[in-house]
Amino acid sequence: MLTLTDQELFRYDRQITLQGFDIDKQQVLKNSTALIIGLGGLGCAAAAYLAASGIGKLTLNDFDTISESNLNRQILYTQQSIKQYKVEVAKQALGNINANMIIEAINQKLSDNELISLIKQNDIVIDCTDNLTSREQINRCCFIEKKPLVSGAAIRMEGLLSVFNYQDNQPCYQCLSQLFGQNQLTCIEAGVMAPLVGMFGSMQALEAIKVLTHYGKPLIGRVLMVDSMTMEFNQFTFAKQANCIVCGNQQTKQELKCN
């Protein structure tokens, strides 16, 4: 296990000072790895705060380039970043935030088998994508490997956040998404307020740190919903769905991989 240097002890002093967090948990964070899928508004904020908080390695996955319309909310990019690949610019920006961490950038759309291989190499997955198909793929692959998943979404002036750990009695993302139905809009169609994605990306980073270091109570089996128009925060619990096509029956890993 990598130990904290004197420089790192000073840098992360405000976290180490937290009651119940201490040096041991900061060291756990230094030895942890996270896979962030989607380097848009959520992913930029989540990655920036994980880097600043002292995680040891980030793996970034996206296959999109930066456009002018991204700049109002995707905080790792600048005017000079336009038309460049998001993962490449994000890697450089995050290296400037924390030069002591390892950053791997994967600039491609992943098949199930490729995603499963990547999930195996990481301690936690953070879903910052903006479409249902990707979210369901990530959930399916995380379920196969039983790797914790932090899922966030933000659109218009609303957002939601939840955590999945794939224990026998716990629901998965598919259990949640089927409650909302298939007709989900994207930010391109409905718009989104810039600070909202920063808010939820930061909370995704916070939940990831809690899961990795066993600190506090993550949002497992619960959904946090925020209406930022009125600043109303609501929370509800949800259960494993008996008819869930991912976790609600006794499918084997091989059966899931073949789907």
Short mmCIF file of the C-alpha atoms (twelve columns), coordinates in Angstrom:
data_MODEL
# 
_entry.id   MODEL 
# 
loop_
_atom_site.group_PDB 
_atom_site.id 
_atom_site.type_symbol 
_atom_site.label_atom_id 
_atom_site.label_alt_id 
_atom_site.label_comp_id 
_atom_site.label_asym_id 
_atom_site.label_seq_id 
_atom_site.Cartn_x 
_atom_site.Cartn_y 
_atom_site.Cartn_z 
_atom_site.pdbx_PDB_model_num 
ATOM 1   C CA . MET A 1   0.000   0.000   0.000   1 
ATOM 2   C CA . LEU A 2   1.251   3.470   -0.904  1 
ATOM 3   C CA . THR A 3   1.744   5.731   2.112   1 
ATOM 4   C CA . LEU A 4   1.042   9.454   2.299   1 
ATOM 5   C CA . THR A 5   4.001   11.779  1.899   1 
ATOM 6   C CA . ASP A 6   4.565   14.749  4.207   1 
ATOM 7   C CA . GLN A 7   3.401   16.995  1.371   1 
ATOM 8   C CA . GLU A 8   0.172   15.018  1.019   1 
ATOM 9   C CA . LEU A 9   -0.451  15.048  4.772   1 
ATOM 10  C CA . PHE A 10  -0.322  18.839  4.617   1 
ATOM 11  C CA . ARG A 11  -2.348  19.082  1.404   1 
ATOM 12  C CA . TYR A 12  -5.214  16.939  2.689   1 
ATOM 13  C CA . ASP A 13  -5.107  18.223  6.260   1 
ATOM 14  C CA . ARG A 14  -8.669  19.599  6.144   1 
ATOM 15  C CA . GLN A 15  -10.033 16.161  5.209   1 
ATOM 16  C CA . ILE A 16  -7.818  14.298  7.677   1 
ATOM 17  C CA . THR A 17  -9.079  16.641  10.410  1 
ATOM 18  C CA . LEU A 18  -12.671 15.481  9.851   1 
ATOM 19  C CA . GLN A 19  -14.010 13.405  12.730  1 
ATOM 20  C CA . GLY A 20  -13.868 9.742   11.736  1 
ATOM 21  C CA . PHE A 21  -11.950 10.289  8.505   1 
ATOM 22  C CA . ASP A 22  -8.295  10.484  9.656   1 
ATOM 23  C CA . ILE A 23  -5.003  9.558   7.981   1 
ATOM 24  C CA . ASP A 24  -5.978  5.929   7.421   1 
ATOM 25  C CA . LYS A 25  -8.966  6.823   5.255   1 
ATOM 26  C CA . GLN A 26  -6.970  9.390   3.302   1 
ATOM 27  C CA . GLN A 27  -4.429  6.664   2.628   1 
ATOM 28  C CA . VAL A 28  -7.208  4.324   1.470   1 
ATOM 29  C CA . LEU A 29  -8.286  7.040   -0.957  1 
ATOM 30  C CA . LYS A 30  -4.724  7.362   -2.253  1 
ATOM 31  C CA . ASN A 31  -4.727  3.633   -2.996  1 
ATOM 32  C CA . SER A 32  -8.150  3.677   -4.676  1 
ATOM 33  C CA . THR A 33  -9.080  3.705   -8.350  1 
ATOM 34  C CA . ALA A 34  -12.220 5.078   -9.984  1 
ATOM 35  C CA . LEU A 35  -13.617 4.749   -13.497 1 
ATOM 36  C CA . ILE A 36  -15.510 7.830   -14.704 1 
ATOM 37  C CA . ILE A 37  -17.654 7.262   -17.771 1 
ATOM 38  C CA . GLY A 38  -18.731 10.460  -19.509 1 
ATOM 39  C CA . LEU A 39  -16.665 13.648  -19.368 1 
ATOM 40  C CA . GLY A 40  -19.484 16.157  -19.763 1 
ATOM 41  C CA . GLY A 41  -20.771 18.450  -17.046 1 
ATOM 42  C CA . LEU A 42  -21.168 15.750  -14.407 1 
ATOM 43  C CA . GLY A 43  -17.916 14.011  -15.265 1 
ATOM 44  C CA . CYS A 44  -15.832 17.188  -15.254 1 
ATOM 45  C CA . ALA A 45  -17.021 18.129  -11.761 1 
ATOM 46  C CA . ALA A 46  -16.755 14.599  -10.362 1 
ATOM 47  C CA . ALA A 47  -13.254 14.106  -11.782 1 
ATOM 48  C CA . ALA A 48  -12.010 17.494  -10.592 1 
ATOM 49  C CA . TYR A 49  -13.121 16.908  -7.009  1 
ATOM 50  C CA . LEU A 50  -11.837 13.341  -6.864  1 
ATOM 51  C CA . ALA A 51  -8.483  14.553  -8.149  1 
ATOM 52  C CA . ALA A 52  -8.385  17.403  -5.650  1 
ATOM 53  C CA . SER A 53  -9.436  15.084  -2.811  1 
ATOM 54  C CA . GLY A 54  -6.477  12.766  -3.331  1 
ATOM 55  C CA . ILE A 55  -7.685  9.639   -5.143  1 
ATOM 56  C CA . GLY A 56  -4.784  7.578   -6.453  1 
ATOM 57  C CA . LYS A 57  -5.946  6.835   -9.988  1 
ATOM 58  C CA . LEU A 58  -8.701  7.959   -12.340 1 
ATOM 59  C CA . THR A 59  -9.638  6.198   -15.552 1 
ATOM 60  C CA . LEU A 60  -11.564 8.468   -17.916 1 
ATOM 61  C CA . ASN A 61  -13.786 7.145   -20.692 1 
ATOM 62  C CA . ASP A 62  -15.475 9.235   -23.385 1 
ATOM 63  C CA . PHE A 63  -15.332 9.356   -27.164 1 
ATOM 64  C CA . ASP A 64  -16.713 12.829  -27.835 1 
ATOM 65  C CA . THR A 65  -15.031 16.087  -28.818 1 
ATOM 66  C CA . ILE A 66  -15.528 19.478  -27.178 1 
ATOM 67  C CA . SER A 67  -17.896 21.980  -28.747 1 
ATOM 68  C CA . GLU A 68  -18.699 25.614  -28.005 1 
ATOM 69  C CA . SER A 69  -21.990 24.627  -26.362 1 
ATOM 70  C CA . ASN A 70  -20.134 22.483  -23.790 1 
ATOM 71  C CA . LEU A 71  -18.145 25.334  -22.288 1 
ATOM 72  C CA . ASN A 72  -20.843 26.824  -20.071 1 
ATOM 73  C CA . ARG A 73  -20.920 23.749  -17.797 1 
ATOM 74  C CA . GLN A 74  -17.982 21.443  -18.575 1 
ATOM 75  C CA . ILE A 75  -15.449 23.152  -16.363 1 
ATOM 76  C CA . LEU A 76  -12.275 21.312  -17.390 1 
ATOM 77  C CA . TYR A 77  -12.388 22.812  -20.899 1 
ATOM 78  C CA . THR A 78  -11.613 26.235  -22.341 1 
ATOM 79  C CA . GLN A 79  -12.105 28.035  -25.636 1 
ATOM 80  C CA . GLN A 80  -8.832  26.526  -26.844 1 
ATOM 81  C CA . SER A 81  -10.191 23.017  -26.192 1 
ATOM 82  C CA . ILE A 82  -12.871 23.150  -28.899 1 
ATOM 83  C CA . LYS A 83  -12.744 20.221  -31.356 1 
ATOM 84  C CA . GLN A 84  -10.265 18.328  -29.151 1 
ATOM 85  C CA . TYR A 85  -11.161 15.020  -27.511 1 
ATOM 86  C CA . LYS A 86  -12.646 15.403  -24.054 1 
ATOM 87  C CA . VAL A 87  -10.606 12.666  -22.365 1 
ATOM 88  C CA . GLU A 88  -7.324  14.105  -23.623 1 
ATOM 89  C CA . VAL A 89  -8.063  17.656  -22.457 1 
ATOM 90  C CA . ALA A 90  -9.524  16.388  -19.173 1 
ATOM 91  C CA . LYS A 91  -6.423  14.295  -18.492 1 
ATOM 92  C CA . GLN A 92  -4.194  17.332  -18.875 1 
ATOM 93  C CA . ALA A 93  -6.453  19.563  -16.762 1 
ATOM 94  C CA . LEU A 94  -6.709  16.989  -13.963 1 
ATOM 95  C CA . GLY A 95  -2.937  16.529  -14.002 1 
ATOM 96  C CA . ASN A 96  -2.651  20.247  -13.289 1 
ATOM 97  C CA . ILE A 97  -4.982  19.814  -10.300 1 
ATOM 98  C CA . ASN A 98  -3.058  16.862  -8.867  1 
ATOM 99  C CA . ALA A 99  0.249   15.831  -10.384 1 
ATOM 100 C CA . ASN A 100 0.623   12.950  -7.892  1 
ATOM 101 C CA . MET A 101 -2.230  10.861  -9.269  1 
ATOM 102 C CA . ILE A 102 -2.324  8.424   -12.189 1 
ATOM 103 C CA . ILE A 103 -4.733  9.266   -15.019 1 
ATOM 104 C CA . GLU A 104 -5.662  6.914   -17.826 1 
ATOM 105 C CA . ALA A 105 -7.697  8.211   -20.770 1 
ATOM 106 C CA . ILE A 106 -9.713  5.841   -22.970 1 
ATOM 107 C CA . ASN A 107 -11.054 7.558   -26.057 1 
ATOM 108 C CA . GLN A 108 -13.526 5.024   -27.440 1 
ATOM 109 C CA . LYS A 109 -17.013 3.633   -27.103 1 
ATOM 110 C CA . LEU A 110 -16.793 0.380   -25.165 1 
ATOM 111 C CA . SER A 111 -18.480 -2.943  -25.822 1 
ATOM 112 C CA . ASP A 112 -19.831 -4.903  -22.854 1 
ATOM 113 C CA . ASN A 113 -16.734 -7.109  -22.707 1 
ATOM 114 C CA . GLU A 114 -14.391 -4.106  -22.914 1 
ATOM 115 C CA . LEU A 115 -16.348 -2.298  -20.218 1 
ATOM 116 C CA . ILE A 116 -16.375 -5.342  -17.935 1 
ATOM 117 C CA . SER A 117 -12.597 -5.669  -18.325 1 
ATOM 118 C CA . LEU A 118 -12.194 -2.014  -17.352 1 
ATOM 119 C CA . ILE A 119 -14.563 -2.281  -14.395 1 
ATOM 120 C CA . LYS A 120 -12.499 -5.188  -13.036 1 
ATOM 121 C CA . GLN A 121 -9.482  -2.886  -12.821 1 
ATOM 122 C CA . ASN A 122 -11.235 -0.236  -10.716 1 
ATOM 123 C CA . ASP A 123 -12.689 -0.032  -7.221  1 
ATOM 124 C CA . ILE A 124 -15.742 2.042   -8.152  1 
ATOM 125 C CA . VAL A 125 -17.566 3.285   -11.264 1 
ATOM 126 C CA . ILE A 126 -19.064 6.754   -11.640 1 
ATOM 127 C CA . ASP A 127 -21.729 7.041   -14.318 1 
ATOM 128 C CA . CYS A 128 -21.741 10.570  -15.740 1 
ATOM 129 C CA . THR A 129 -23.359 9.698   -19.069 1 
ATOM 130 C CA . ASP A 130 -26.425 11.441  -20.437 1 
ATOM 131 C CA . ASN A 131 -28.488 8.672   -22.019 1 
ATOM 132 C CA . LEU A 132 -30.447 5.664   -20.800 1 
ATOM 133 C CA . THR A 133 -28.760 3.138   -23.079 1 
ATOM 134 C CA . SER A 134 -25.315 3.896   -21.646 1 
ATOM 135 C CA . ARG A 135 -26.581 3.928   -18.073 1 
ATOM 136 C CA . GLU A 136 -28.205 0.545   -18.467 1 
ATOM 137 C CA . GLN A 137 -25.055 -0.913  -20.048 1 
ATOM 138 C CA . ILE A 138 -22.914 0.398   -17.186 1 
ATOM 139 C CA . ASN A 139 -25.346 -0.965  -14.601 1 
ATOM 140 C CA . ARG A 140 -25.443 -4.362  -16.285 1 
ATOM 141 C CA . CYS A 141 -21.654 -4.639  -16.371 1 
ATOM 142 C CA . CYS A 142 -21.215 -3.380  -12.800 1 
ATOM 143 C CA . PHE A 143 -23.754 -5.975  -11.661 1 
ATOM 144 C CA . ILE A 144 -21.725 -8.743  -13.277 1 
ATOM 145 C CA . GLU A 145 -18.592 -7.701  -11.387 1 
ATOM 146 C CA . LYS A 146 -20.439 -6.524  -8.244  1 
ATOM 147 C CA . LYS A 147 -18.513 -3.228  -8.368  1 
ATOM 148 C CA . PRO A 148 -20.182 -0.221  -6.711  1 
ATOM 149 C CA . LEU A 149 -21.735 2.370   -9.002  1 
ATOM 150 C CA . VAL A 150 -22.479 6.037   -8.344  1 
ATOM 151 C CA . SER A 151 -25.152 7.258   -10.738 1 
ATOM 152 C CA . GLY A 152 -26.127 10.883  -11.260 1 
ATOM 153 C CA . ALA A 153 -28.333 12.750  -13.708 1 
ATOM 154 C CA . ALA A 154 -29.207 16.404  -14.228 1 
ATOM 155 C CA . ILE A 155 -31.580 18.057  -16.667 1 
ATOM 156 C CA . ARG A 156 -33.399 21.403  -16.809 1 
ATOM 157 C CA . MET A 157 -33.350 22.471  -13.140 1 
ATOM 158 C CA . GLU A 158 -33.656 18.989  -11.617 1 
ATOM 159 C CA . GLY A 159 -31.225 16.263  -10.695 1 
ATOM 160 C CA . LEU A 160 -31.043 12.892  -8.999  1 
ATOM 161 C CA . LEU A 161 -28.358 10.798  -7.372  1 
ATOM 162 C CA . SER A 162 -28.106 7.209   -6.151  1 
ATOM 163 C CA . VAL A 163 -25.522 4.540   -5.279  1 
ATOM 164 C CA . PHE A 164 -25.638 0.825   -6.065  1 
ATOM 165 C CA . ASN A 165 -23.578 -1.895  -4.384  1 
ATOM 166 C CA . TYR A 166 -25.240 -5.003  -5.921  1 
ATOM 167 C CA . GLN A 167 -25.703 -6.949  -2.713  1 
ATOM 168 C CA . ASP A 168 -28.346 -9.688  -2.778  1 
ATOM 169 C CA . ASN A 169 -31.037 -7.586  -1.119  1 
ATOM 170 C CA . GLN A 170 -30.272 -4.302  -2.884  1 
ATOM 171 C CA . PRO A 171 -31.771 -2.879  -6.123  1 
ATOM 172 C CA . CYS A 172 -29.789 -2.002  -9.222  1 
ATOM 173 C CA . TYR A 173 -30.100 0.974   -11.590 1 
ATOM 174 C CA . GLN A 174 -32.471 -0.990  -13.828 1 
ATOM 175 C CA . CYS A 175 -34.861 -1.330  -10.865 1 
ATOM 176 C CA . LEU A 176 -34.861 2.463   -10.630 1 
ATOM 177 C CA . SER A 177 -34.983 3.326   -14.329 1 
ATOM 178 C CA . GLN A 178 -38.022 1.139   -14.988 1 
ATOM 179 C CA . LEU A 179 -39.942 3.280   -12.498 1 
ATOM 180 C CA . PHE A 180 -39.412 6.300   -14.758 1 
ATOM 181 C CA . GLY A 181 -40.096 4.637   -18.101 1 
ATOM 182 C CA . GLN A 182 -38.167 4.782   -21.376 1 
ATOM 183 C CA . ASN A 183 -39.063 8.280   -22.635 1 
ATOM 184 C CA . GLN A 184 -36.271 10.253  -20.985 1 
ATOM 185 C CA . LEU A 185 -35.133 13.556  -22.507 1 
ATOM 186 C CA . THR A 186 -31.518 14.641  -22.938 1 
ATOM 187 C CA . CYS A 187 -29.949 18.015  -22.138 1 
ATOM 188 C CA . ILE A 188 -29.854 18.782  -25.865 1 
ATOM 189 C CA . GLU A 189 -33.633 18.420  -26.004 1 
ATOM 190 C CA . ALA A 190 -34.596 19.995  -22.681 1 
ATOM 191 C CA . GLY A 191 -31.629 22.136  -21.618 1 
ATOM 192 C CA . VAL A 192 -29.831 22.223  -18.276 1 
ATOM 193 C CA . MET A 193 -28.635 24.948  -15.915 1 
ATOM 194 C CA . ALA A 194 -24.833 25.010  -15.744 1 
ATOM 195 C CA . PRO A 195 -24.275 25.026  -11.943 1 
ATOM 196 C CA . LEU A 196 -26.693 22.105  -11.539 1 
ATOM 197 C CA . VAL A 197 -24.333 19.624  -13.219 1 
ATOM 198 C CA . GLY A 198 -21.481 20.917  -11.079 1 
ATOM 199 C CA . MET A 199 -23.610 20.383  -7.999  1 
ATOM 200 C CA . PHE A 200 -24.463 16.786  -8.876  1 
ATOM 201 C CA . GLY A 201 -21.011 15.910  -10.216 1 
ATOM 202 C CA . SER A 202 -19.539 17.111  -6.910  1 
ATOM 203 C CA . MET A 203 -22.034 14.983  -4.999  1 
ATOM 204 C CA . GLN A 204 -21.080 11.981  -7.115  1 
ATOM 205 C CA . ALA A 205 -17.454 12.514  -6.089  1 
ATOM 206 C CA . LEU A 206 -18.533 12.794  -2.447  1 
ATOM 207 C CA . GLU A 207 -20.539 9.563   -2.570  1 
ATOM 208 C CA . ALA A 208 -17.610 7.793   -4.261  1 
ATOM 209 C CA . ILE A 209 -15.254 8.884   -1.474  1 
ATOM 210 C CA . LYS A 210 -17.750 7.672   1.143   1 
ATOM 211 C CA . VAL A 211 -18.025 4.256   -0.516  1 
ATOM 212 C CA . LEU A 212 -14.283 3.850   -1.048  1 
ATOM 213 C CA . THR A 213 -13.330 4.826   2.504   1 
ATOM 214 C CA . HIS A 214 -16.401 3.417   4.319   1 
ATOM 215 C CA . TYR A 215 -17.198 6.854   5.648   1 
ATOM 216 C CA . GLY A 216 -20.736 7.971   6.387   1 
ATOM 217 C CA . LYS A 217 -23.882 6.490   4.853   1 
ATOM 218 C CA . PRO A 218 -23.962 6.353   1.027   1 
ATOM 219 C CA . LEU A 219 -27.213 6.644   -0.935  1 
ATOM 220 C CA . ILE A 220 -27.633 2.881   -1.340  1 
ATOM 221 C CA . GLY A 221 -31.265 1.922   -1.934  1 
ATOM 222 C CA . ARG A 222 -32.164 5.608   -1.837  1 
ATOM 223 C CA . VAL A 223 -32.529 8.362   -4.415  1 
ATOM 224 C CA . LEU A 224 -31.838 12.020  -3.728  1 
ATOM 225 C CA . MET A 225 -33.892 14.329  -5.944  1 
ATOM 226 C CA . VAL A 226 -33.349 18.084  -6.102  1 
ATOM 227 C CA . ASP A 227 -35.542 20.713  -7.730  1 
ATOM 228 C CA . SER A 228 -33.154 23.638  -7.917  1 
ATOM 229 C CA . MET A 229 -35.902 25.967  -9.142  1 
ATOM 230 C CA . THR A 230 -37.348 25.940  -5.620  1 
ATOM 231 C CA . MET A 231 -34.315 24.386  -3.857  1 
ATOM 232 C CA . GLU A 232 -36.417 21.508  -2.593  1 
ATOM 233 C CA . PHE A 233 -34.501 18.375  -1.613  1 
ATOM 234 C CA . ASN A 234 -36.449 15.110  -1.502  1 
ATOM 235 C CA . GLN A 235 -35.385 11.543  -0.857  1 
ATOM 236 C CA . PHE A 236 -37.142 8.251   -1.388  1 
ATOM 237 C CA . THR A 237 -36.227 4.614   -0.962  1 
ATOM 238 C CA . PHE A 238 -36.817 1.950   -3.579  1 
ATOM 239 C CA . ALA A 239 -36.542 -1.811  -3.524  1 
ATOM 240 C CA . LYS A 240 -35.230 -4.551  -5.774  1 
ATOM 241 C CA . GLN A 241 -37.819 -5.255  -8.479  1 
ATOM 242 C CA . ALA A 242 -38.750 -8.921  -8.764  1 
ATOM 243 C CA . ASN A 243 -39.112 -8.572  -12.543 1 
ATOM 244 C CA . CYS A 244 -35.830 -6.695  -13.076 1 
ATOM 245 C CA . ILE A 245 -34.040 -8.135  -16.105 1 
ATOM 246 C CA . VAL A 246 -30.624 -7.537  -14.477 1 
ATOM 247 C CA . CYS A 247 -30.871 -8.345  -10.767 1 
ATOM 248 C CA . GLY A 248 -34.395 -9.684  -10.231 1 
ATOM 249 C CA . ASN A 249 -33.729 -13.309 -11.142 1 
ATOM 250 C CA . GLN A 250 -30.970 -15.913 -11.016 1 
ATOM 251 C CA . GLN A 251 -29.263 -15.163 -14.341 1 
ATOM 252 C CA . THR A 252 -25.644 -16.171 -14.407 1 
ATOM 253 C CA . LYS A 253 -22.803 -13.876 -15.433 1 
ATOM 254 C CA . GLN A 254 -22.459 -15.759 -18.705 1 
ATOM 255 C CA . GLU A 255 -26.125 -15.242 -19.560 1 
ATOM 256 C CA . LEU A 256 -25.808 -11.517 -18.975 1 
ATOM 257 C CA . LYS A 257 -22.672 -11.301 -21.096 1 
ATOM 258 C CA . CYS A 258 -24.506 -12.932 -23.994 1 
ATOM 259 C CA . ASN A 259 -27.312 -10.352 -23.977 1 
# 
